[in-house]
Amino acid sequence: MTHDLVVIGAGPAGLTAAVTAARFGLRVAVLDAGPRAGGQYHRHRAGRPPAWPPLARLHTVEHLAEHRVWAVERAAEHFVVHAVAGERDTTPVTVRGRRLLLATGAYDRQLPFPGWDIPGVFTAGGAQALLKGNGVAPGRTAIVAGTGPFLLPVAIGLADAGVRVRAVLEASRPSPRAAALAPHSPARVAEAARYAAALARRRIPYRTGRAVVAAHGDRAGLTSVTVARLDADWRPVLGTSTELACDTLAVGYGFTPQLELAGQLGCANTADGFVAVDARQATDRPDLYAAGESTGVGGAQLAEVEGELAGYAIADRTPPRALLRRRARLTRFAAGLRALYPVRPGWLSWSDARTVVCRCEEVPRGRIEDAVRLGADDPRSIKLLTRAGMGWCQGRMCAEATACVLAEALGRPVAAGAPTRPIALPVRLGDLAQGAP
Ligand SMILES: Cc1cc2nc3c(=O)[nH]c(=O)nc-3n(C[C@H](O)[C@H](O)[C@H](O)COP(=O)(O)OP(=O)(O)OC[C@H]3O[C@@H](n4cnc5c(N)ncnc54)[C@H](O)[C@@H]3O)c2cc1C
């Protein structure tokens, strides 16, 4: 059977698009790698009521959970989506759709620093996923560090799970300009105020202009971190380092879009590396749409609005003007937040030649710099000479950091480059042989 619409990603964007399109009579399939619908924001534990119930009530939406999509190809009149299904990826599945929506979201951006690979150091999203999806507290005493408002729910979530949160360290120093953002999303501002009150109630200190610049411990786990005050470029200010004991560090420097499938289909990207879409959430490829954080990081509400607009467009309906206005407001708010919490280049001064950049292949920064001395001047040559980005994650974790180390060594900007490989996720050779595009 060929569906009217196939959605990849059952987060806020994909689910809203699916429900909107189904309300206009389209037959929709939603594939997601996760066991339950909801994506990152509505992640919930097995046995708990779904955080996103409307899907269950719609008979024209087929939710294919635990389906990991590794390739999408375009046939004459439709898209062919290749996935592996089941907890252990044992079943190859092929789904066809006349139109396709990519709602694959984003994942934590990683900035390597000495000790970031010690057990007990989590990404902020990873710590949040453990709490929300498994009800597991990652440790007993934690520091939450990084930049952006996402640090706040992570700190509160840890504290609610019984973890002693010693501090939230915000590397940026948000300016009074922040107040100008309030009218664009009063709900988000109220949410931030609730988190701030919750931090105060729990006596968790919130310090700006500070970061964890090194983590200490061994294979048995994290024992402490070095915290330093940062200058405007995020270089540590001399004489301000202190060591804090903890067994857990949740560190978050924003999100990176999930672009593998968009890259396979040849979608154009924006200058800042997201999938480019028009006002209807259509990409530059026919019948191919994108919504949510793969088109720009802006939070769950914006992802939902974009998903709804994509649903209207895919069903060839005109969306209500109020919805368009809401997207414009939330987009302005998201752009303002990004400007308030930028990642500054001085983070590179936290690491040295021994600091691991690519964890999968254990490539230290020094080896990347050696490759530059040998003449490598683009990410591909670095990969071939050092193996950075050749491991299990295929550069999802390290490509951006590798490009930054390369840029600093060359003294000019370097783009990490959108992934364009024909296989988005690791799959077995047998699945490839059966379903190869
Ligand atoms: C780890 C993490 C935790 C977060 N927690 C919070 C939070 O607590 N509060 C908050 O306000 N914001 C949180 N955010 C931000 C939040 O993700 C977004 O605002 C919102 O969920 C974006 O919605 P989305 O639909 O664009 O993407 P997502 O919610 O990320 O959904 C994308 C979905 O696509 C699926 N997917 C991706 N690639 C494939 C593939 N190849 N095959 C099959 N499925 C695929 C994923 O499994 C995922 O379910 C978090 C982000 C991350 C990365």
The ligand as a MOL file (V3000), in Angstrom:
LIG
                    3D

  0  0  0     0  0            999 V3000
M  V30 BEGIN CTAB
M  V30 COUNTS 53 58 0 0 0
M  V30 BEGIN ATOM
M  V30 1 C 17.7010 14.6000 24.1470 0
M  V30 2 C 16.7830 15.8070 24.1230 0
M  V30 3 C 15.9620 16.0840 25.2100 0
M  V30 4 C 15.0950 17.1970 25.1930 0
M  V30 5 N 14.2940 17.4450 26.2790 0
M  V30 6 C 13.5390 18.5800 26.2990 0
M  V30 7 C 12.7550 18.9450 27.4490 0
M  V30 8 O 12.7400 18.2240 28.4300 0
M  V30 9 N 12.0440 20.1030 27.4110 0
M  V30 10 C 12.0570 20.9110 26.3000 0
M  V30 11 O 11.3970 21.9720 26.3060 0
M  V30 12 N 12.7480 20.5810 25.2020 0
M  V30 13 C 13.5050 19.4720 25.1840 0
M  V30 14 N 14.2780 19.1920 24.0850 0
M  V30 15 C 14.1200 20.0350 22.9010 0
M  V30 16 C 12.9630 19.3300 22.1580 0
M  V30 17 O 13.5110 18.1990 21.5370 0
M  V30 18 C 12.2690 20.0440 21.0640 0
M  V30 19 O 11.8690 21.3080 21.3900 0
M  V30 20 C 11.0880 19.2570 20.4340 0
M  V30 21 O 10.9500 17.9580 20.9520 0
M  V30 22 C 11.3680 19.1880 18.9650 0
M  V30 23 O 10.3860 18.4330 18.3400 0
M  V30 24 P 10.6700 17.6960 16.9500 0
M  V30 25 O 9.3900 17.0370 16.5850 0
M  V30 26 O 11.2840 18.6310 15.9890 0
M  V30 27 O 11.8100 16.6250 17.2650 0
M  V30 28 P 11.9660 15.4670 18.3460 0
M  V30 29 O 11.0790 15.6240 19.4970 0
M  V30 30 O 13.4320 15.3740 18.5730 0
M  V30 31 O 11.4820 14.1620 17.5460 0
M  V30 32 C 12.2100 13.6420 16.4730 0
M  V30 33 C 11.9100 12.1700 16.3930 0
M  V30 34 O 12.4870 11.6680 15.1780 0
M  V30 35 C 12.9330 10.3580 15.4160 0
M  V30 36 N 13.9560 10.0380 14.4230 0
M  V30 37 C 15.0300 10.7790 14.0670 0
M  V30 38 N 15.7340 10.1570 13.0980 0
M  V30 39 C 15.0830 8.9910 12.8440 0
M  V30 40 C 15.3090 7.9060 11.9570 0
M  V30 41 N 16.3530 7.9000 11.1030 0
M  V30 42 N 14.4460 6.8610 11.9800 0
M  V30 43 C 13.3690 6.8660 12.8070 0
M  V30 44 N 13.1020 7.8700 13.6760 0
M  V30 45 C 13.9410 8.9130 13.6830 0
M  V30 46 C 13.4720 10.3910 16.8410 0
M  V30 47 O 13.4300 9.0980 17.4120 0
M  V30 48 C 12.5030 11.3720 17.5320 0
M  V30 49 O 11.4670 10.6930 18.2240 0
M  V30 50 C 15.0890 18.0540 24.0640 0
M  V30 51 C 15.9110 17.7520 22.9690 0
M  V30 52 C 16.7490 16.6540 22.9880 0
M  V30 53 C 17.6200 16.3610 21.7770 0
M  V30 END ATOM
M  V30 BEGIN BOND
M  V30 1 1 1 2
M  V30 2 1 2 3
M  V30 3 2 2 52
M  V30 4 2 3 4
M  V30 5 1 4 5
M  V30 6 1 4 50
M  V30 7 2 5 6
M  V30 8 1 6 7
M  V30 9 1 6 13
M  V30 10 2 7 8
M  V30 11 1 7 9
M  V30 12 1 9 10
M  V30 13 2 10 11
M  V30 14 1 10 12
M  V30 15 2 12 13
M  V30 16 1 13 14
M  V30 17 1 14 15
M  V30 18 1 14 50
M  V30 19 1 15 16
M  V30 20 1 16 17
M  V30 21 1 16 18
M  V30 22 1 18 19
M  V30 23 1 18 20
M  V30 24 1 20 21
M  V30 25 1 20 22
M  V30 26 1 22 23
M  V30 27 1 23 24
M  V30 28 2 24 25
M  V30 29 1 24 26
M  V30 30 1 24 27
M  V30 31 1 27 28
M  V30 32 2 28 29
M  V30 33 1 28 30
M  V30 34 1 28 31
M  V30 35 1 31 32
M  V30 36 1 32 33
M  V30 37 1 33 34
M  V30 38 1 33 48
M  V30 39 1 34 35
M  V30 40 1 35 36
M  V30 41 1 35 46
M  V30 42 1 36 37
M  V30 43 1 36 45
M  V30 44 2 37 38
M  V30 45 1 38 39
M  V30 46 1 39 40
M  V30 47 2 39 45
M  V30 48 1 40 41
M  V30 49 2 40 42
M  V30 50 1 42 43
M  V30 51 2 43 44
M  V30 52 1 44 45
M  V30 53 1 46 47
M  V30 54 1 46 48
M  V30 55 1 48 49
M  V30 56 2 50 51
M  V30 57 1 51 52
M  V30 58 1 52 53
M  V30 END BOND
M  V30 END CTAB
M  END
